[in-house]
Every structure is written in structure tokens, then in C-alpha cells.
Amino acid sequence: MRIRRSNTLADDEGTVFVTCVPNSPIQVMGRRDPRTGELCVGEVYVLNNCEPPTASDGHPLVLSATFPAPARVLKLRQPVGYRLVLSL
């Protein structure tokens, strides 16, 4: 799997995703390229569960003031989420 950074997409482009890989020491948040379907990695987090990370005010980062609220967030599970996490 080729890893691509989400900063290669325009700020308002793509669908937000977060991986949900149980027992993994990391989870990944990023955006799916609408033209190619590629998963573009934005951030890698150390999480205790499969929930998106939160900002200091407790709100999910994908809903922070610097990032417009997405229409939906894809939760990537197996096998796609597993392959992405393992490729890092």
C-alpha cells in the first residue's frame, strides 16, 4: 500500500476517515481522495480505543474550528484499516 499525505489534497477535498483497529497501538486519521479512492494520511495517533482523538476542549478534532465539520466520517475496519495501520 502506497502511503500518501493528506496535505496533497485541497483543504475542502475528500471524505474524512479514521481507522478502527482493535488492539493496535496506533490509529490513523486522514481523507480519502475522491478522484482515486486513495487513503491520504493526515495524523497517526496512539489511542486506547477506536474513537477519533479529541481536542483539549473535548470535541473531536474533525469538528475543531480549523477543520469544517464533515458530512460523514468513515470508520475503517478490517481489512482496509488493518492494512493501512500495518503499512505505517
MIDOSE-1310 file (N, C-alpha, C; in nm, 2 decimals, decimal comma, always signed):
residues 88
mrir	+0,08/-0,12/+0,00/+0,00/+0,00/+0,00/+0,09/+0,12/+0,00; +0,06/+0,21/-0,09/+0,14/+0,34/-0,10/+0,08/+0,44/+0,00; +0,16/+0,50/+0,08/+0,12/+0,60/+0,17/+0,13/+0,74/+0,11; +0,02/+0,81/+0,12/+0,01/+0,95/+0,07/-0,04/+1,04/+0,18
rsnt	+0,02/+1,16/+0,19/-0,02/+1,25/+0,29/-0,14/+1,33/+0,25; -0,22/+1,36/+0,34/-0,35/+1,43/+0,31/-0,32/+1,58/+0,27; -0,20/+1,63/+0,30/-0,18/+1,77/+0,25/-0,16/+1,78/+0,10; -0,17/+1,67/+0,03/-0,16/+1,67/-0,12/-0,30/+1,70/-0,17
ladd	-0,41/+1,70/-0,08/-0,54/+1,73/-0,12/-0,57/+1,88/-0,09; -0,67/+1,94/-0,16/-0,72/+2,07/-0,12/-0,78/+2,06/+0,01; -0,79/+2,17/+0,09/-0,84/+2,17/+0,22/-0,99/+2,12/+0,23; -1,07/+2,14/+0,13/-1,21/+2,10/+0,13/-1,24/+1,98/+0,05
egtv	-1,13/+1,90/+0,02/-1,14/+1,78/-0,07/-1,13/+1,65/+0,01; -1,22/+1,56/-0,03/-1,21/+1,42/+0,03/-1,30/+1,40/+0,15; -1,32/+1,27/+0,18/-1,40/+1,23/+0,29/-1,31/+1,19/+0,41; -1,34/+1,24/+0,53/-1,26/+1,21/+0,65/-1,27/+1,07/+0,68
fvtc	-1,16/+1,00/+0,72/-1,17/+0,86/+0,78/-1,09/+0,85/+0,90; -1,12/+0,76/+0,98/-1,04/+0,72/+1,10/-1,04/+0,57/+1,10; -0,92/+0,51/+1,13/-0,92/+0,36/+1,14/-0,97/+0,32/+1,27; -1,02/+0,19/+1,28/-1,07/+0,13/+1,40/-1,01/-0,01/+1,40
vpns	-0,88/-0,02/+1,45/-0,81/-0,15/+1,45/-0,79/-0,19/+1,60; -0,88/-0,28/+1,65/-0,87/-0,32/+1,79/-0,73/-0,37/+1,82; -0,68/-0,34/+1,94/-0,55/-0,38/+1,99/-0,43/-0,33/+1,92; -0,45/-0,23/+1,83/-0,34/-0,17/+1,76/-0,29/-0,05/+1,85
piqv	-0,16/-0,03/+1,86/-0,10/+0,08/+1,94/-0,13/+0,21/+1,87; -0,16/+0,21/+1,74/-0,19/+0,34/+1,67/-0,32/+0,33/+1,59; -0,37/+0,45/+1,56/-0,49/+0,46/+1,47/-0,45/+0,58/+1,38; -0,52/+0,58/+1,26/-0,49/+0,68/+1,16/-0,61/+0,76/+1,13
mgrr	-0,59/+0,89/+1,11/-0,70/+0,98/+1,06/-0,65/+1,05/+0,93; -0,74/+1,06/+0,84/-0,70/+1,13/+0,71/-0,82/+1,15/+0,63; -0,80/+1,16/+0,49/-0,90/+1,18/+0,40/-0,89/+1,09/+0,28; -1,00/+1,04/+0,22/-1,00/+0,96/+0,10/-1,01/+1,05/-0,02
dprt	-0,91/+1,04/-0,11/-0,91/+1,12/-0,24/-1,03/+1,08/-0,32; -1,12/+1,18/-0,35/-1,24/+1,15/-0,43/-1,22/+1,11/-0,57; -1,10/+1,14/-0,63/-1,07/+1,11/-0,77/-1,02/+0,97/-0,78; -0,93/+0,93/-0,68/-0,86/+0,80/-0,70/-0,90/+0,69/-0,59
gelc	-0,97/+0,74/-0,49/-1,01/+0,65/-0,38/-0,89/+0,62/-0,28; -0,77/+0,68/-0,31/-0,66/+0,65/-0,22/-0,69/+0,71/-0,08; -0,63/+0,64/+0,02/-0,64/+0,69/+0,16/-0,52/+0,78/+0,18; -0,54/+0,90/+0,22/-0,44/+1,00/+0,24/-0,42/+1,03/+0,39
vgev	-0,31/+0,99/+0,45/-0,29/+1,00/+0,59/-0,27/+1,14/+0,64; -0,34/+1,19/+0,74/-0,33/+1,32/+0,80/-0,25/+1,31/+0,93; -0,30/+1,22/+1,02/-0,24/+1,21/+1,15/-0,23/+1,06/+1,19; -0,14/+1,03/+1,28/-0,13/+0,90/+1,34/-0,13/+0,92/+1,49
yvln	-0,22/+0,85/+1,56/-0,24/+0,87/+1,70/-0,22/+0,74/+1,78; -0,18/+0,76/+1,90/-0,18/+0,65/+2,00/-0,32/+0,66/+2,07; -0,40/+0,56/+2,06/-0,53/+0,56/+2,12/-0,56/+0,43/+2,20; -0,64/+0,44/+2,30/-0,68/+0,33/+2,38/-0,80/+0,25/+2,32
ncep	-0,87/+0,31/+2,23/-0,99/+0,25/+2,17/-1,00/+0,30/+2,02; -1,12/+0,28/+1,97/-1,14/+0,31/+1,82/-1,21/+0,44/+1,80; -1,20/+0,54/+1,89/-1,27/+0,66/+1,88/-1,17/+0,77/+1,83; -1,22/+0,86/+1,75/-1,13/+0,97/+1,70/-1,07/+1,05/+1,82
ptas	-0,95/+1,10/+1,80/-0,89/+1,18/+1,91/-0,97/+1,31/+1,93; -0,95/+1,37/+2,05/-1,03/+1,49/+2,08/-0,93/+1,60/+2,11; -0,98/+1,72/+2,09/-0,90/+1,85/+2,11/-0,91/+1,87/+2,26; -0,83/+1,97/+2,31/-0,82/+2,00/+2,45/-0,96/+2,03/+2,51
dghp	-1,05/+2,08/+2,43/-1,18/+2,12/+2,48/-1,28/+2,00/+2,48; -1,23/+1,88/+2,44/-1,31/+1,76/+2,45/-1,39/+1,73/+2,32; -1,39/+1,82/+2,22/-1,46/+1,80/+2,10/-1,37/+1,72/+2,00; -1,43/+1,63/+1,92/-1,35/+1,56/+1,82/-1,27/+1,65/+1,73
lvls	-1,14/+1,62/+1,70/-1,06/+1,70/+1,62/-1,12/+1,73/+1,48; -1,19/+1,64/+1,43/-1,25/+1,66/+1,30/-1,36/+1,77/+1,30; -1,40/+1,81/+1,42/-1,50/+1,91/+1,43/-1,44/+2,04/+1,49; -1,31/+2,05/+1,49/-1,25/+2,17/+1,55/-1,27/+2,29/+1,46
atfp	-1,24/+2,41/+1,52/-1,27/+2,53/+1,45/-1,18/+2,54/+1,32; -1,07/+2,48/+1,31/-0,98/+2,49/+1,20/-1,01/+2,38/+1,09; -1,11/+2,30/+1,12/-1,14/+2,20/+1,02/-1,30/+2,19/+1,01; -1,36/+2,22/+0,90/-1,50/+2,22/+0,89/-1,56/+2,08/+0,92
apar	-1,68/+2,08/+0,98/-1,74/+1,95/+1,01/-1,77/+1,87/+0,88; -1,73/+1,75/+0,87/-1,75/+1,67/+0,75/-1,90/+1,62/+0,76; -1,95/+1,59/+0,64/-2,08/+1,53/+0,63/-2,09/+1,40/+0,69; -1,97/+1,32/+0,68/-1,96/+1,19/+0,75/-1,82/+1,16/+0,77
vlkl	-1,80/+1,07/+0,86/-1,66/+1,02/+0,89/-1,66/+0,87/+0,86; -1,58/+0,82/+0,78/-1,57/+0,68/+0,75/-1,49/+0,61/+0,86; -1,54/+0,51/+0,92/-1,46/+0,43/+1,02/-1,41/+0,31/+0,95; -1,28/+0,31/+0,92/-1,22/+0,20/+0,85/-1,18/+0,08/+0,94
rqpv	-1,24/-0,03/+0,92/-1,22/-0,15/+1,00/-1,14/-0,25/+0,91; -1,16/-0,38/+0,93/-1,08/-0,47/+0,85/-1,15/-0,49/+0,72; -1,08/-0,53/+0,61/-0,93/-0,54/+0,61/-0,86/-0,41/+0,58; -0,93/-0,31/+0,53/-0,87/-0,18/+0,49/-0,80/-0,11/+0,60
gyrl	-0,86/-0,09/+0,71/-0,80/-0,03/+0,83/-0,68/-0,10/+0,88; -0,68/-0,23/+0,88/-0,57/-0,31/+0,92/-0,45/-0,30/+0,83; -0,48/-0,30/+0,70/-0,37/-0,29/+0,60/-0,30/-0,15/+0,61; -0,38/-0,04/+0,63/-0,33/+0,09/+0,64/-0,24/+0,10/+0,77
vlsl	-0,29/+0,06/+0,88/-0,21/+0,07/+1,01/-0,08/-0,01/+1,00; -0,09/-0,13/+0,94/+0,03/-0,22/+0,93/+0,13/-0,16/+0,83; +0,08/-0,08/+0,73/+0,18/-0,03/+0,63/+0,26/+0,09/+0,69; +0,22/+0,14/+0,80/+0,30/+0,26/+0,86/+0,42/+0,21/+0,93
